[in-house]
Amino acid sequence: MARFSTYHWQGVVLPDPAHDAARSELESPSSDHAAVQAFVTLLRSGDTAATGIALDHYHYAISMERYGLGSDLRTYGHEALECARRILGKPAVPTPEAEPDLAGASCSSALLIMINRAEQEDSDLIAGALESPANFDAESAAFRSAGRILQHSIEPNRRLVTALSAVVFDELRHTDDRLEALQALAKSETPQALAELERATDLDDLQLQATAARALCVHDFAGHRDRIEEKVASWPADAPHPASDVRDILGEKLMA
């Protein structure tokens, strides 16, 4: 297994010597078998920080698979998911006061699992994380988790769609946050999501407009053709990405 420490628990001391030894083993594995046993020890420890470290390791291991590196931790995916659900079902647990920047680390670690494992039944958990984000990392992971859920949902959870829309249309929020929320919403092709995407094409920000328009092109061009043509005609030549994608799609549709 590749060496890795943690995303969210740097500097946090594990008081139980067995947990601390397991953490050291995971950070510098002596063997794959020993690392897996250390992971299981932390995951099942019942200690907030130890569990969070295990969840961070699971996410890291799974993320490395895109580089062709297999992971023995994938076997524990369901157990990691259930652990994440338990954490998200409770109020965010801050880490020691000596580490104020790590407040909500348990929530952040749990949401990393949701990025690749979230199911429709987790919609309320993710919506709750969006309504009261523990920190930047937690919110970003919640956006990605929401996108996964919406992409695979026939009937989206209204609370989840509402939570995303609240960010998209909040002009006080940073554009990057609004864009992440909109990109998650764009994963869905359901009527409720399409209505919010159409509404987003009226936003002042051109990047948000174009992102919403592209989603409408992909999901329901025929139903929103007039709106898409109207928006494309209003954009300047140097409109930000993905405006060029929308223009290309529109050109292909009109030539078909």
C-alpha positions in Angstrom: 0.0 0.0 0.0 1.1 3.5 -0.8 2.2 5.8 2.0 -0.3 8.3 3.2 -1.0 10.2 6.4 -4.4 11.9 6.6 -6.4 14.7 5.1 -8.1 16.1 8.2 -6.4 14.8 11.4 -2.8 16.2 11.2 -1.4 16.8 14.6 -4.2 15.0 16.5 -2.9 12.7 19.2 -4.5 9.3 19.6 -4.4 8.5 23.3 -4.8 4.8 23.0 -1.3 3.2 22.2 -2.9 0.5 20.1 -4.6 3.1 17.9 -1.5 5.2 17.7 0.5 2.1 16.6 -2.2 1.3 14.0 -1.9 4.8 12.7 1.9 4.5 12.3 1.5 1.3 10.5 -1.0 2.8 8.0 1.3 5.8 7.4 4.4 3.6 6.8 3.1 0.0 6.0 5.4 -2.9 6.8 3.2 -5.1 4.6 -0.2 -4.9 2.9 -1.6 -7.4 5.4 -0.4 -5.4 8.4 -1.8 -2.2 6.9 -5.2 -3.7 6.4 -5.3 -4.9 9.9 -4.3 -1.5 11.1 -7.0 0.1 9.0 -9.6 -2.3 10.5 -8.4 -1.5 14.0 -8.9 2.2 13.5 -12.2 1.9 11.6 -13.7 -0.2 14.4 -12.1 1.7 17.3 -15.0 3.8 18.3 -12.7 6.7 18.7 -13.6 9.8 16.7 -10.2 10.7 15.4 -9.0 7.1 14.9 -12.1 6.4 12.8 -11.7 9.6 10.8 -8.1 8.7 10.0 -9.3 5.3 8.8 -12.0 6.9 6.5 -9.3 9.3 5.1 -7.2 6.3 4.3 -10.1 4.5 2.6 -10.8 7.5 0.4 -7.1 7.9 -0.5 -6.8 4.2 -1.4 -9.9 4.2 -3.6 -8.8 7.5 -5.3 -5.5 5.9 -6.2 -7.2 3.2 -8.2 -7.6 5.6 -11.1 -3.8 5.3 -11.5 -4.0 1.5 -11.7 -3.2 0.8 -8.1 -5.5 -1.8 -6.6 -6.6 -1.5 -3.0 -7.2 -4.2 -0.4 -9.4 -1.7 1.5 -12.1 -1.8 -1.1 -13.4 -4.9 0.6 -14.4 -2.7 3.5 -16.4 -0.2 1.5 -19.8 -1.1 3.0 -18.4 -0.9 6.5 -16.8 2.4 5.8 -20.1 3.7 4.3 -22.1 2.6 7.4 -19.5 4.3 9.6 -19.8 7.5 7.6 -23.6 7.4 7.9 -23.4 7.1 11.6 -21.1 10.1 11.8 -23.3 12.3 9.5 -26.3 11.3 11.5 -24.9 13.1 14.5 -23.9 16.7 15.0 -20.4 17.5 13.7 -17.8 16.6 16.2 -15.1 19.2 16.7 -11.5 18.1 17.3 -9.6 19.3 20.4 -9.6 23.0 21.0 -5.8 23.1 20.4 -6.6 22.3 16.8 -9.4 24.8 15.9 -8.8 24.5 12.2 -9.9 20.8 12.4 -13.4 21.5 13.7 -15.8 19.2 11.9 -13.0 16.9 10.7 -15.1 13.8 11.4 -17.8 15.2 9.1 -15.2 15.9 6.4 -13.8 12.4 6.6 -17.2 10.9 6.5 -18.2 12.9 3.4 -15.1 11.7 1.6 -16.6 8.2 1.7 -19.9 9.6 0.4 -18.2 10.9 -2.8 -17.9 7.4 -4.1 -20.4 5.5 -2.1 -23.5 7.7 -1.5 -26.9 6.2 -2.4 -30.3 7.8 -2.7 -31.1 6.9 0.9 -28.3 9.2 2.0 -30.0 12.3 0.4 -31.1 13.8 3.7 -27.7 13.3 5.3 -26.0 15.1 2.4 -28.7 17.8 2.4 -28.0 18.3 6.1 -24.3 18.7 5.5 -25.0 21.3 2.8 -27.4 23.2 5.0 -24.9 23.5 7.9 -21.5 22.8 6.4 -18.8 22.0 9.0 -16.1 23.6 6.9 -14.9 24.2 3.3 -13.7 20.6 2.8 -16.9 19.1 4.1 -19.1 21.3 1.9 -17.0 20.5 -1.2 -17.3 16.8 -0.6 -21.0 17.2 0.0 -21.4 18.9 -3.4 -19.7 15.9 -5.1 -21.7 13.4 -3.1 -25.0 15.2 -4.0 -24.0 15.0 -7.6 -23.5 11.3 -7.4 -26.9 10.8 -5.7 -28.7 13.0 -8.3 -27.0 11.3 -11.2 -28.5 7.9 -10.1 -31.8 9.0 -8.8 -35.1 8.7 -10.7 -36.9 10.9 -8.3 -34.6 13.3 -6.5 -34.9 14.2 -2.9 -36.5 17.7 -2.7 -34.5 18.7 0.3 -31.3 17.9 -1.5 -32.2 19.9 -4.6 -33.3 22.8 -2.4 -30.1 22.7 -0.5 -28.1 22.9 -3.7 -30.3 25.6 -5.2 -29.9 27.7 -2.1 -26.1 27.9 -2.8 -26.5 28.4 -6.5 -28.8 31.4 -6.1 -27.0 33.0 -3.1 -25.2 36.0 -4.6 -23.2 36.5 -1.4 -21.5 33.1 -1.9 -18.2 32.8 -3.9 -18.7 31.9 -7.5 -16.6 28.7 -7.1 -19.1 27.4 -4.4 -22.1 28.3 -6.5 -20.5 26.6 -9.5 -19.8 23.4 -7.5 -23.5 23.3 -6.4 -24.7 23.9 -9.9 -22.5 21.2 -11.3 -24.0 18.8 -8.8 -27.5 19.9 -9.7 -26.6 19.4 -13.4 -26.2 15.7 -12.8 -29.9 15.3 -12.7 -32.3 15.3 -15.6 -35.5 15.2 -13.6 -38.2 17.9 -14.0 -37.4 19.5 -10.6 -33.7 19.8 -11.4 -34.3 21.0 -15.0 -36.6 23.8 -13.6 -33.8 25.0 -11.3 -31.3 24.8 -14.2 -33.5 26.9 -16.4 -33.8 29.4 -13.6 -30.0 29.5 -13.3 -29.7 30.6 -17.0 -31.0 34.0 -15.8 -28.2 34.5 -13.3 -25.9 37.5 -13.9 -22.7 35.4 -13.8 -22.0 34.1 -17.3 -20.1 31.0 -16.2 -23.1 29.9 -14.1 -25.4 30.7 -17.1 -23.3 28.7 -19.4 -23.0 25.8 -17.0 -26.8 25.6 -16.6 -27.3 26.0 -20.4 -24.9 23.1 -21.1 -26.8 20.9 -18.8 -30.1 21.8 -20.5 -28.5 21.0 -23.9 -27.5 17.5 -22.6 -30.7 16.6 -20.8 -33.5 18.2 -22.7 -32.4 20.3 -25.7 -35.8 20.1 -27.4 -37.7 21.4 -24.4 -35.3 24.3 -23.8 -34.1 25.1 -27.3 -35.6 28.6 -27.3 -34.0 29.5 -24.0 -30.6 28.1 -25.0 -30.6 30.0 -28.3 -31.6 33.2 -26.5 -28.8 32.9 -24.0 -26.1 32.0 -26.6 -27.1 35.0 -28.7 -26.7 37.3 -25.7 -23.2 36.1 -24.7 -20.1 38.0 -25.8 -17.5 36.2 -27.9 -15.2 35.8 -24.9 -17.8 34.3 -22.6 -16.3 31.9 -20.1 -16.2 28.2 -20.3 -18.4 26.2 -20.9 -20.0 28.8 -23.3 -18.0 27.4 -26.2 -19.3 23.9 -25.5 -22.9 25.2 -25.6 -22.3 26.9 -28.9 -20.8 23.7 -30.3 -23.7 21.6 -29.1 -26.2 24.1 -30.5 -24.5 24.2 -33.9 -24.5 20.4 -34.0 -28.2 20.2 -33.1 -29.2 22.8 -35.7 -27.3 21.0 -38.4 -28.7 17.6 -37.5 
